[in-house]
Structures are given as structure tokens and as C-alpha cells.
Amino acid sequence: MTPAAQAQTQRLENYLEAFSEFQKLAAGRDLPWLRALRENAFARFCEVGFPTTRDEDWRFTNVSSIAETPFRISRDRARVSPRDLDSWRMEAAACQLVFVNGRFSAELSSLANLEAGVHVSSLARQILENPKEIQSHLGAFLDTQRDAFSALNTAFSEDGAFIHIRRGTALQAPIHLLFVSAGNGAPLMTHPRNLIVAEEGSQAAIIEDYVSLDSGVAFCNTATELLARENAIVSHYLIEREDTHAFNVSTLRIQQGRGTNVASHSLLLGGALVRNNVHPVLAGEGGECLINGLFIGGGHQHLDNYMYVEHASPHCSSRQFYNGILDGHAHGVFHGRIIVHKDAQKTDAKQTNRNLLLSDDAQIDTKPQLEIYADDVKCTHGATIGQIEEDALFYLRSRGIDEGAARKLLLLAFAGECLDRMKEDAVRGFVGSLINDCLFEAPRPREAAPRTRPTDSGRRWEEVG
């Protein structure tokens, strides 16, 4: 056996030991359907192991730093006080569920402003008290055969959020799910699992927010299944702002019914290695899907965005807009894939990725893809890679704005394209403040711009697609 194979075997043995211990204590361990779901998922993970850059979907992202770290699952309660979370709360939220190291904390959560027509609880509580309500949905949509991290999450799934928006209910304020990493330096892994069911004609906005209370290596592997029934309108927000030593892999699987309108918004700011998977399936006629994202990286951060959009029914439309801002030695990835199935006639799909590189060492890999098996569709895709326009910078400086402020204004305008697509005012303001803080905190050292207008700015953008 080669050294690489021996290392792979040892890693799987470590996870097997962790899984065996988990099965003994996990919520719902006596439910045959849930036990089988976990065991089948873990068997799949053992079969394929962690992905490598030889896998096409992971060719730009090396996860060996995750695979080689001996993470463990902690069942001990971390000591977190309400005051520790003051800077992470969202005042305009209808309610806030707090999860510390993947486990629900009732004392840190607030459900006081919860509206009628919606049921919100921890998934672990739902498994213990009313498992029949989630049995037909949990694991029904996430593809554990295709994705090893989804299989790993399903194997260790125990807690997270369960949200059920009843028929015709329109929530006036967003639901805020706060996932807190508090490892105190220990390499902990968590596998939050969220299930969101939006019944016919319902409207809601849900925020998943990932933060770190301390610095250190931690691994959060989360998965969310969102079922939107006929004519439901749902906005889902992912905010990742963890410590820059943390690893985060998130998967959002959306199942859309007839006439639904679902928006997925992502904001990636933190993490050492982040992978953001968004997989909507437009399974009902006339569905609409918006996938909107912004990632801002510096230092040696690696931010990977993987979009996998399936058009399975006719007369559906999807829009993807992703903007990236990278500085230092940061590495960004946009891998967008649109599949139009044979029966999805009259599909209208568009995919756009725009990127700004603020240093010579920053890197972006962008790969927009179309796979079309229907003959009456309208699909476009494209990507751009460039730098801040010197003409625009010169214009602002000529009006008395110093270079640093001028660059920040241009970056805020670039990031604002993503903000403008967010319908909920409260969330847009909340996200906007995070973007503003990030851009103004991040140093952008550049050479002084010339005081005379450049005669030839040269080519500023590279177009891909």
C-alpha cells in the first residue's frame, strides 16, 4: 500500500470511530429511517472519500488541508454568554436561533417576535418530538451520491434549524440563524443540517450567518434543504464571516414547485478555505430562481463558489450574478453550471461572473457552463476579470477625493450591484454594513496614481465565455 493510500485509510478509520461514537448518542438513533439515512450516507463517504483536484467539480480547490486535519466532534457545551453575541445579532430579525458548535442553544436564542403561521425549532428537538413531520423531507433532496461533503453532513446530521412556513403565511421580518464556532483552539468539526419547508403561497426570508468567537482551525460542513411549494416566495441568505483560519463548506439544495420565486444570496467574507454550493432544481412550471453573490478575499483566503442549476420543467427562468473582489494572495473560484433538461422548453437562463483583482498575486478561476438538452431555450453566460478602472479613479481624484477613499467608493459601487438585488430592506441594510466594514478595514496598498490623465489606459478587462 502506498503512503498516500495508507494516509487515506487512516483518515477514514478516524471518521469511522467518530461515526460509531456519534451513532450511540445521536438524536433519533432509534428511528430506523433516520439510522438508515445516516448509515447509507456514511457508507457513500467511505466509498469516495474527500474529493481531489482530479474531480472536475473540485479542480480549482484542494481540500487536503481539511482531509488531513484530525477534527473531532465535541458534545461538550461551550461557554458562551449573551454578551459574547451582542455584535453578531440582527435587531430587525423576527427571531434568532443560535447554534454553538452545531448545537442549538435555547438560552442564547430569541423567539419572542415570532409571527403566527410559522413553526421554528431546532432539528434535534423535531427529531425527538415529531419526527413524522420531517421524515418525508429530510434527506429527500440532498444528493449524497454526487457530493462527499453532503454525504458526510448527512451521516453526522443531528441538529440545525427546522422552519415550516404554513400556507399563505407572509413573514414581515427575516428569520436569523446564527451558527457560532467556539472551539477555544481545538480542531472541532460541526455538521449543521437545516430543513426549510415553505408551503403554498407563503413568503419568507431566512438568513444563515456563520461566525467565530475565537481564532483557530475549525471545520463547519453545513447543508440546507429548502422546499418551496407552489407560488411560494423565499429569499435565502448565506453570510460567512468566520475566522480566517476556519474551513467552511456549505450546500444549499433548493426544490422549487410550480410558480415559485426563490432567491439565494451569498456573502463570503471570512474563512481560510470556503466552498459555497448552491443547487436549485426548478421542478415546477413557471418557476423563477435568482442566485446572487459577492465574495471578498485577502491574504491567502480561498473562496470557491459552485452553482449547479437544473431546469427540469418548461417556462422557468434563472439568473446568476456573482461578483468577486480579491486582494493579496487570495484565490477565488466561480464554477457555474446550468443544465436544461429535455422537457424544460422555453427556459430562460443567464449567468454572469464579474471579478476585480486588486493585487498582482490575487487569482480567479472562472468556469461558466451550459448543458442544453432542449431545443427552444434562451441561455447566455459570461465572465469578466479586471482591475479598478484608472479613468474612474482619476475622475474622483480630480475632484479632491484622496486615492484611498476613491478606491473604496469604486469598490462599494461594484459590491453594491449585489446589494441592489436584495429585496428585503432590513437584510439589505444589514449586509450592506458588513460589506462596508470589510472594505474599509481591508488595507489596499497601491502605488500613487498619476496626477495627469493617462493617455492610454490599456486593456482593463479580460472577458471569458
Summary of the structure (lengths in Angstrom):
residues: 465
radius of gyration: 22.2
end to end distance: 43.2
largest distance: 74.5
contacts: 1629
relative contact order: 0.09
helix: 25%
strand: 37%
